[in-house]
């Protein structure tokens, strides 16, 4: 009976259809805007996580703000020394034991000036095992050459840098670091040219090099990850009381050996990196298996690190990207704030419409009260009418929102603006409506119904039934 009366009242008033259409339009607009916002968030995350940040990263604990690019503190004029991950072997074993982590790759970081043919430009230099890094960063596309091996020195440049500085495969480039009164110069050959999926000035400034060159450039001390090559009989010598002179008791005098060029044999070895498994790494970048929740994995890792008292922490991709992703984030916030102001204004109008719709029926409510209808009955009837309107409008708005987002994607809108390309993570507009967006939109319509029911009904019920019937409201 209650719902029948509510439905009859809705159908009998022409204003009901206007209210439904108005709310449906607002819900549709909300669904479309949320879809666009999600596409910007997902686009940036996809580009960054598949290009250099991974889904999460392992950082050393530090008193300064860090990203994969190093010190995030405003310019201090000094070269910041980044802590290494300790204990690296145990951390690596821990990451390998987590089933959610599909791939991981260690990295050392530095800032330097890239120099070639007298031209110099500042860069971020990442020291990585090339093959493993490219396997983890699936968005990087090789254009020329091939990645350097783990036993050779090499450099990989973005297509933009290679073209701007006219560097070709096989050319030797130099890196210069100024550290107080001293400076260090290291050289390596260009082995590979690559590109990222979208144009991005931040990504283009990254130079990939072998870890040995970067450690040497940043004056990092090498530490051996595995000392198993030292046998027990050798460690016994180190631990025992050793008489140095006894080592030469059986030695015989021999004639001098003349070497024409004493550096002829050792010179090539000086040009090659040390071949051992080093544990001197600043970060570890990790990629998760498809569908895994990064927040849950980060929380799990940090609990393990805390339990083992390791001075490291797991961070999300946005923290790993540092200030390079921050300006995009704030641009999104500003854009969102502008749209929200427009939506709030629309919702106020909708709410006022619902309020007026109930207040205009004050005389009808007074008549029902005079005929014996209780306050609860009147309240439930108004609630049923309001929620019928808003839920119907919400469903209609969600359907229209899904249709509009599908239409936007099918239009194949191309971006020419670099900022939009970076913001969406692609040069084409691709949006889709998710189930969570639909739920949020429906929640919005229910909230509107709640706000449009409580206040006006309470106001109408306060009026004396006799006065209401006489129209003296």
Legacy VTK file of the C-alpha trace (Angstrom):
# vtk DataFile Version 3.0
C-alpha trace
ASCII
DATASET POLYDATA
POINTS 473 float
0.000 0.000 0.000
2.761 2.396 0.956
4.809 1.844 -2.202
1.675 1.943 -4.356
0.716 5.378 -3.008
4.316 6.575 -3.444
4.430 5.357 -7.053
1.025 6.893 -7.803
2.120 10.257 -6.424
5.313 10.195 -8.505
3.504 9.382 -11.751
0.795 11.961 -11.113
3.306 14.849 -10.916
5.072 16.066 -14.050
7.878 17.495 -11.943
8.942 13.940 -11.080
10.211 13.314 -14.605
12.200 16.561 -14.564
13.791 15.584 -11.255
14.700 12.109 -12.573
16.309 13.535 -15.705
18.184 16.192 -13.723
19.617 13.683 -11.236
20.388 11.187 -14.019
22.383 13.853 -15.860
24.383 14.661 -12.708
25.096 10.973 -12.039
26.098 10.468 -15.688
28.459 13.449 -15.485
29.938 12.079 -12.268
30.464 8.643 -13.835
32.160 10.095 -16.933
34.419 12.409 -14.923
35.428 9.610 -12.552
36.222 7.428 -15.563
38.444 10.172 -16.975
40.156 10.639 -13.598
40.769 6.904 -13.325
42.243 6.834 -16.824
44.752 9.567 -15.902
45.737 7.761 -12.706
45.996 4.376 -14.386
47.796 5.875 -17.399
50.524 7.528 -15.331
50.928 4.477 -13.135
51.163 2.145 -16.122
53.801 4.248 -17.895
55.922 4.829 -14.803
55.649 1.319 -13.331
56.548 -0.304 -16.652
59.314 2.209 -17.424
61.352 2.750 -14.244
59.489 2.597 -10.903
58.048 -0.919 -10.956
54.938 -1.616 -8.876
56.945 -1.062 -5.713
60.541 -0.432 -4.689
62.781 -1.227 -1.733
64.528 1.833 -0.281
67.177 2.182 2.425
65.950 4.086 5.463
67.220 7.632 5.356
66.818 10.989 7.082
66.413 12.669 3.696
63.501 12.212 1.272
64.476 9.760 -1.446
63.232 8.655 -4.825
64.784 6.449 -7.483
66.492 9.627 -8.705
68.248 10.147 -5.385
67.919 13.000 -2.899
64.555 14.776 -3.190
65.674 17.655 -0.965
65.846 21.056 -2.734
69.305 21.851 -4.137
71.920 21.824 -1.394
75.081 22.262 -3.481
76.604 18.998 -2.288
76.615 15.475 -3.677
74.366 13.332 -1.502
75.614 9.882 -0.587
72.736 7.404 -0.748
72.817 4.511 1.680
73.075 0.995 0.320
70.624 -1.792 1.062
71.812 -3.834 4.028
71.753 -6.818 4.259
71.325 -7.118 0.498
71.552 -10.911 0.231
68.875 -11.492 2.850
66.629 -8.822 1.314
67.013 -10.385 -2.123
66.172 -13.841 -0.752
63.132 -12.388 0.991
61.845 -10.803 -2.235
62.361 -14.058 -4.126
60.285 -15.886 -1.513
57.259 -13.569 -1.883
54.908 -15.196 -4.449
53.262 -11.865 -5.326
56.571 -10.456 -6.610
57.125 -11.647 -10.167
60.378 -9.837 -10.978
62.921 -7.668 -9.179
66.043 -5.822 -10.265
68.671 -3.943 -8.180
69.805 -0.428 -9.015
72.419 2.164 -8.075
71.653 5.813 -8.739
73.643 8.932 -9.438
73.461 12.329 -11.086
76.108 13.362 -13.588
76.814 15.399 -16.678
76.723 13.425 -19.913
79.390 14.675 -22.326
79.978 13.947 -26.009
81.880 15.980 -28.621
82.071 18.997 -26.331
78.336 19.017 -25.622
77.278 18.461 -22.019
73.865 17.874 -20.383
72.747 16.846 -16.861
71.273 13.359 -16.519
70.124 10.803 -13.982
72.240 7.701 -14.342
70.898 4.316 -13.263
73.399 1.504 -12.788
71.583 -1.744 -13.537
72.060 -5.252 -14.961
70.752 -4.394 -18.425
69.033 -7.621 -19.471
67.312 -8.066 -16.126
66.238 -4.426 -16.036
64.702 -4.502 -19.520
62.890 -7.717 -18.656
61.346 -5.962 -15.647
60.540 -2.711 -17.522
58.417 -4.042 -20.364
57.477 -0.571 -21.678
61.039 0.131 -22.864
61.463 -0.636 -26.561
64.899 -1.328 -28.048
65.455 0.571 -31.320
69.139 0.011 -32.088
71.941 -2.124 -30.721
71.668 -4.550 -27.838
71.921 -4.321 -24.042
75.383 -4.566 -22.493
76.163 -7.778 -20.644
76.794 -8.028 -16.914
80.557 -8.352 -17.525
81.121 -5.289 -19.685
80.875 -1.557 -19.439
78.137 0.030 -21.478
75.549 2.760 -21.768
71.982 2.810 -23.052
70.406 6.110 -24.108
66.906 7.247 -24.974
66.197 8.032 -28.609
65.744 11.725 -27.794
69.183 12.111 -26.183
70.892 10.111 -28.892
69.391 12.344 -31.588
69.976 15.645 -29.765
73.648 14.852 -29.072
74.189 12.960 -32.329
75.466 9.837 -30.579
75.594 6.528 -32.449
76.008 2.918 -31.385
79.656 2.261 -30.508
80.475 5.882 -29.630
82.214 6.495 -26.308
80.471 8.927 -23.983
81.809 10.453 -20.775
80.188 11.104 -17.418
81.405 13.907 -15.186
80.642 14.258 -11.460
81.764 17.235 -9.391
82.177 16.349 -5.727
83.332 19.398 -3.782
86.831 20.354 -4.879
87.284 17.141 -6.855
85.685 15.671 -9.924
85.476 12.209 -11.460
85.243 11.251 -15.127
84.239 7.829 -16.418
83.694 6.652 -19.974
81.674 3.868 -21.584
80.474 2.907 -25.047
76.909 3.289 -26.228
75.532 -0.186 -26.775
71.810 0.460 -27.129
69.217 3.125 -28.042
65.669 2.765 -26.749
62.410 4.694 -26.398
59.504 4.908 -23.955
55.834 4.423 -24.905
55.003 8.144 -24.526
56.942 11.374 -24.770
58.094 12.336 -21.299
60.917 14.746 -20.473
61.548 13.047 -17.132
62.023 9.603 -18.623
64.183 10.926 -21.456
66.729 12.250 -18.942
67.379 8.763 -17.572
70.584 7.097 -18.762
71.088 3.384 -18.131
74.647 2.194 -17.528
76.455 -0.758 -16.009
76.556 -0.756 -12.231
80.373 -0.877 -12.083
80.669 2.452 -13.939
78.051 4.139 -11.759
79.603 2.906 -8.516
83.002 4.133 -9.653
81.502 7.460 -10.733
79.690 7.953 -7.416
82.717 6.718 -5.409
80.804 3.801 -3.920
82.747 1.047 -2.214
82.283 -2.440 -3.673
81.234 -5.252 -1.395
81.149 -8.888 -2.426
77.774 -10.543 -2.111
79.128 -14.082 -1.959
82.415 -14.974 -0.242
82.122 -18.694 -0.827
85.145 -18.582 -3.131
87.330 -18.298 -0.005
87.865 -21.914 1.074
88.114 -23.123 4.630
91.825 -23.765 4.314
92.314 -20.098 3.351
90.177 -18.741 6.157
92.146 -20.924 8.551
95.275 -19.040 7.506
93.541 -15.753 8.205
92.347 -16.868 11.629
95.583 -18.563 12.816
98.754 -17.002 14.155
100.787 -16.782 10.984
104.556 -16.435 10.820
105.156 -14.585 7.576
108.835 -15.612 7.385
107.901 -19.307 7.547
106.205 -18.993 4.184
109.607 -18.545 2.530
111.606 -21.237 4.336
111.827 -23.448 1.242
112.329 -20.632 -1.239
115.420 -20.571 -3.451
117.195 -17.625 -4.957
116.369 -17.111 -8.615
117.633 -14.756 -11.210
115.799 -11.597 -12.105
113.086 -11.831 -14.748
113.073 -9.004 -17.277
109.718 -7.934 -18.722
109.893 -5.541 -21.656
106.446 -4.034 -21.013
105.261 -4.775 -17.481
101.819 -3.223 -18.202
101.166 -5.162 -21.397
99.331 -8.020 -19.637
97.481 -6.060 -16.953
96.327 -3.100 -19.051
93.339 -4.905 -20.632
92.195 -6.003 -17.198
92.093 -2.385 -16.044
89.606 -1.591 -18.779
87.161 -4.314 -17.724
84.821 -4.143 -14.730
85.364 -6.399 -11.785
83.446 -9.622 -12.314
81.829 -10.585 -9.040
78.403 -10.421 -7.514
78.360 -7.096 -5.698
75.975 -6.312 -2.868
76.389 -2.530 -3.159
72.957 -1.437 -4.386
70.815 1.586 -3.514
67.401 0.192 -4.455
65.528 -2.858 -5.651
62.637 -2.304 -8.091
59.906 -4.960 -8.116
57.106 -5.914 -10.498
54.090 -7.768 -9.144
52.182 -10.606 -10.742
49.035 -9.684 -12.638
46.165 -8.727 -10.356
48.179 -8.503 -7.124
47.480 -5.656 -4.709
50.547 -3.469 -4.290
49.384 -1.867 -1.008
48.899 -5.262 0.597
52.313 -6.479 -0.613
54.051 -3.307 0.605
52.478 -3.697 4.044
53.548 -7.338 4.195
57.126 -6.509 3.202
57.450 -3.695 5.730
56.273 -6.020 8.489
58.955 -8.525 7.480
61.626 -5.803 7.369
60.606 -4.515 10.783
60.595 -8.003 12.263
64.151 -8.632 11.004
65.336 -5.129 12.016
66.549 -4.387 8.494
67.025 -0.651 7.834
64.958 -0.704 4.631
61.366 -0.010 3.606
59.019 -0.845 0.751
57.370 2.091 -1.044
54.743 2.515 -3.768
55.467 3.550 -7.343
54.522 7.189 -6.734
57.036 7.540 -3.895
59.644 5.836 -6.064
58.998 8.373 -8.835
59.405 11.277 -6.401
58.852 14.854 -7.519
58.791 13.754 -11.160
55.266 12.409 -10.594
54.281 15.010 -8.012
53.543 17.818 -10.441
51.294 15.532 -12.471
49.497 14.565 -9.276
48.874 18.192 -8.300
47.709 19.016 -11.814
45.144 16.247 -11.424
44.123 17.617 -8.008
43.604 21.113 -9.427
41.640 19.743 -12.365
39.545 17.560 -10.058
38.867 20.475 -7.712
37.506 22.591 -10.559
35.157 19.837 -11.693
34.048 19.093 -8.140
33.035 22.746 -7.645
30.796 22.463 -10.704
29.317 19.169 -9.498
28.674 20.513 -5.983
26.765 23.442 -7.450
24.659 21.009 -9.468
24.026 18.782 -6.449
22.875 21.769 -4.381
20.343 22.589 -7.073
19.175 18.956 -7.162
18.866 18.811 -3.384
16.884 22.060 -3.324
14.595 20.630 -5.980
13.921 17.562 -3.841
13.329 19.739 -0.776
10.868 21.995 -2.596
9.141 18.908 -4.008
8.310 17.769 -0.454
7.564 21.199 1.008
5.036 21.893 -1.762
3.052 18.960 -0.420
2.733 20.370 3.075
-1.026 20.824 2.657
-1.370 17.227 1.437
0.680 16.014 4.399
-1.546 18.020 6.758
-4.650 16.416 5.250
-3.204 12.939 5.738
-2.359 13.781 9.342
-5.890 15.085 9.938
-7.309 11.831 8.563
-5.313 9.837 11.078
-2.042 9.116 9.270
0.828 8.812 11.726
4.117 10.688 11.495
5.912 7.431 10.692
3.546 6.640 7.815
3.955 10.107 6.290
7.737 9.945 6.715
7.961 6.514 5.093
5.752 7.560 2.200
7.914 10.613 1.476
11.035 8.507 1.853
9.698 5.905 -0.588
8.884 8.587 -3.168
12.254 10.303 -2.820
14.259 7.088 -3.062
12.202 5.841 -6.018
13.103 9.041 -7.833
16.797 9.035 -6.937
17.452 5.309 -7.441
15.667 5.336 -10.799
17.690 8.406 -11.780
20.902 6.750 -10.521
20.401 3.618 -12.628
19.566 5.727 -15.669
22.605 7.949 -15.016
24.965 4.948 -14.736
23.677 3.555 -18.039
24.118 6.917 -19.756
27.588 7.257 -18.198
28.687 3.867 -19.541
27.363 4.772 -22.990
29.150 8.145 -22.969
32.514 6.704 -21.873
32.286 4.011 -24.553
31.477 6.697 -27.114
34.473 8.803 -26.011
36.826 5.852 -26.389
35.426 4.943 -29.813
36.007 8.492 -31.068
39.782 7.828 -30.920
40.608 11.346 -29.733
44.321 12.083 -30.232
46.343 14.319 -27.912
48.812 16.820 -29.314
49.610 18.567 -26.059
52.627 17.094 -24.241
51.079 17.701 -20.817
47.924 15.767 -21.752
50.049 12.935 -23.113
51.947 12.744 -19.816
48.749 13.117 -17.782
46.883 10.290 -19.549
49.956 8.151 -20.189
49.025 7.776 -23.854
48.536 9.902 -26.959
44.897 8.767 -27.337
41.942 9.164 -24.986
40.954 5.777 -23.591
38.340 5.725 -20.824
36.200 2.962 -19.374
33.639 2.771 -16.583
34.502 0.338 -13.815
32.189 -1.368 -11.339
33.562 0.785 -8.506
32.636 3.944 -10.414
29.096 2.644 -10.894
28.846 1.924 -7.170
30.072 5.420 -6.296
27.558 6.971 -8.678
24.690 4.961 -7.185
25.867 5.895 -3.693
25.732 9.523 -4.762
22.103 9.202 -5.890
21.146 7.479 -2.613
22.888 10.251 -0.648
20.942 12.850 -2.613
17.725 11.022 -1.790
18.632 10.942 1.903
19.430 14.648 2.021
16.321 15.463 0.013
14.070 13.558 2.409
15.139 14.216 6.003
15.038 17.998 6.209
11.797 18.784 4.315
9.795 15.964 5.955
10.844 17.084 9.426
9.851 20.641 8.532
6.459 19.582 7.117
5.635 17.390 10.117
6.183 20.290 12.503
3.256 22.179 10.930
-0.131 21.881 12.633
-2.460 19.651 10.502
-5.316 22.237 10.642
-3.020 25.039 9.521
-1.596 22.823 6.782
-5.066 22.031 5.450
-5.873 25.765 5.404
-2.630 26.471 3.552
-1.186 28.543 6.372
2.311 27.205 6.137
LINES 1 474
473 0 1 2 3 4 5 6 7 8 9 10 11 12 13 14 15 16 17 18 19 20 21 22 23 24 25 26 27 28 29 30 31 32 33 34 35 36 37 38 39 40 41 42 43 44 45 46 47 48 49 50 51 52 53 54 55 56 57 58 59 60 61 62 63 64 65 66 67 68 69 70 71 72 73 74 75 76 77 78 79 80 81 82 83 84 85 86 87 88 89 90 91 92 93 94 95 96 97 98 99 100 101 102 103 104 105 106 107 108 109 110 111 112 113 114 115 116 117 118 119 120 121 122 123 124 125 126 127 128 129 130 131 132 133 134 135 136 137 138 139 140 141 142 143 144 145 146 147 148 149 150 151 152 153 154 155 156 157 158 159 160 161 162 163 164 165 166 167 168 169 170 171 172 173 174 175 176 177 178 179 180 181 182 183 184 185 186 187 188 189 190 191 192 193 194 195 196 197 198 199 200 201 202 203 204 205 206 207 208 209 210 211 212 213 214 215 216 217 218 219 220 221 222 223 224 225 226 227 228 229 230 231 232 233 234 235 236 237 238 239 240 241 242 243 244 245 246 247 248 249 250 251 252 253 254 255 256 257 258 259 260 261 262 263 264 265 266 267 268 269 270 271 272 273 274 275 276 277 278 279 280 281 282 283 284 285 286 287 288 289 290 291 292 293 294 295 296 297 298 299 300 301 302 303 304 305 306 307 308 309 310 311 312 313 314 315 316 317 318 319 320 321 322 323 324 325 326 327 328 329 330 331 332 333 334 335 336 337 338 339 340 341 342 343 344 345 346 347 348 349 350 351 352 353 354 355 356 357 358 359 360 361 362 363 364 365 366 367 368 369 370 371 372 373 374 375 376 377 378 379 380 381 382 383 384 385 386 387 388 389 390 391 392 393 394 395 396 397 398 399 400 401 402 403 404 405 406 407 408 409 410 411 412 413 414 415 416 417 418 419 420 421 422 423 424 425 426 427 428 429 430 431 432 433 434 435 436 437 438 439 440 441 442 443 444 445 446 447 448 449 450 451 452 453 454 455 456 457 458 459 460 461 462 463 464 465 466 467 468 469 470 471 472
